[in-house]
Amino acid sequence: VETQLHQNYPNPFNPATAISFRLSATSYTSLKVFNALGEEVATLARGMLPAGSYTARWEAASLPGGVYFCRLQAGSFVATRTLLLIR
């Protein structure tokens, strides 16, 4: 089993979406959401997590519609997915 960041569901979304990821080993993990300017708008997970599957829910009701980016960092693994918030 390898570390993976899955595409959020639903996508596009309004006002909330689920972001799933899988860790192959215990590692310091960070799951953050950034706007199109690269500014961090949410931290969905941070800290040591054991291997396994996780789902984080992102509530974006207070943010404007547009393109956002979700980045998972777990050890040396880094992946980014594009999220589309529709208003």
C-alpha positions in Angstrom: 0.0 0.0 0.0 1.5 3.3 -1.0 0.7 6.8 0.3 -2.0 8.4 -1.8 -4.1 11.6 -2.0 -7.4 11.0 -3.6 -9.5 13.5 -5.5 -12.1 15.2 -3.3 -15.7 14.3 -3.6 -17.9 15.9 -4.7 -15.9 18.1 -7.1 -17.1 20.7 -7.9 -18.7 21.3 -4.5 -20.7 23.8 -2.5 -20.3 24.3 0.5 -18.4 21.2 1.7 -16.3 18.4 0.3 -14.5 15.2 1.6 -10.8 14.7 1.0 -9.5 11.1 1.4 -5.9 10.0 1.8 -4.0 6.9 2.6 -0.7 6.6 4.5 1.6 3.6 4.0 3.5 4.2 7.2 3.4 6.3 10.4 4.6 9.8 9.5 4.2 13.5 10.3 1.3 14.5 8.1 0.0 17.8 6.9 -3.2 18.3 4.8 -3.7 21.9 3.9 -5.9 23.9 1.5 -4.6 26.9 -0.4 -6.4 29.5 -2.6 -5.3 30.4 -6.1 -2.8 33.0 -4.7 -1.1 30.3 -2.7 -2.4 31.6 0.6 -3.3 28.9 3.2 -7.0 28.9 3.9 -7.4 25.7 5.9 -5.4 23.0 7.8 -7.4 19.8 7.8 -4.7 17.5 9.4 -1.4 18.1 11.1 0.7 15.8 13.3 1.9 12.2 13.5 -0.6 9.8 12.0 -0.4 6.0 11.9 -0.6 4.1 8.6 -4.2 3.8 7.4 -7.0 5.5 5.5 -8.4 8.9 6.4 -11.1 11.3 5.3 -11.1 15.0 6.1 -14.2 17.2 5.6 -13.6 20.8 4.4 -16.3 23.3 5.0 -15.8 26.3 2.7 -19.1 28.1 3.3 -17.3 31.4 4.2 -15.0 31.4 1.2 -15.6 32.8 -2.3 -16.1 30.4 -5.2 -13.1 29.5 -7.3 -10.1 27.1 -7.6 -8.4 25.8 -4.5 -5.5 23.4 -4.0 -5.2 20.6 -1.4 -1.7 19.5 -0.5 -0.8 16.4 1.4 2.7 16.1 2.9 3.5 12.9 4.6 7.2 12.2 5.2 8.9 12.7 1.8 5.6 12.2 -0.1 3.9 15.4 -1.5 0.8 15.5 -3.7 -1.6 18.2 -4.7 -5.2 18.1 -6.0 -7.4 20.8 -7.5 -10.7 21.6 -5.8 -13.5 23.7 -7.4 -15.8 25.6 -5.1 -18.9 26.8 -7.0 -21.2 29.6 -5.8 
